[in-house]
Amino acid sequence: MLIKFRLTIIVATLLLVSFLTIACLHKSTPEPQPSSPVQQPLTPTPVPQAPLKQVGFVNDFANVFDPATKEELETLVKSLQHDADVEFAVVTIDSTDGQSIFDYSLALARDWKPGGTSKRGLLFLLAIKQREWRLQVSEALKKDLPDEVCQKLSEPSVALYKEGKYGEGVKLYARAISDRLRSTK
């Protein structure tokens, strides 16, 4: 019985020593530390991986607009430019290829520079596969189109996007934005 007791103590001691050795070895490998924002330089948002070339005010790269819808949108955004000096670029794509919709739309807006010299520009991006959209508003229009107003104006369109009625949704949203900008002029 004494031998069994000593054998149990020896086995328990060996197990404890093994466990502590493994734990020490595991701890000896430095754990990755979160990087400090101070250590990393600030970099601008990159241009989307496959830069898109603007082909006009309405850029339907996802081919979700029928010709009549595209023509109506072109007329609407051209009249907004004429009447309120606002350039409004509409873009549909299949996917942002892993980039966030915010980063992609911001990079596209920086590359295309809607608003030109007046800097009164908007860029609306609709990513079909992600089922996401984003409106980028230039600083010159932030007073007339704050985020909460843009969100409120978009609500009827979101229901149409969910039904796959992208053309109707974009037209409705573009009209609402256009009406808002004309009323604040």
Secondary structure, 3 states (H helix, E strand, C coil): CHHHHHHHHHHHHHHHHHHHHHHHHHHHCCCCCCCCCCCCCCCCCCCCCCCCCCCCCEEECCCCCCHHHHHHHHHHHHHHHHHHCCEEEEEEECCCCCCCHHHHHHHHHHHHCCCHHHCCEEEEEEECCCCEEEEEECHHHCCCCCHHHHHHHHHHHHHHHHCCCHHHHHHHHHHHHHHHHHHCC
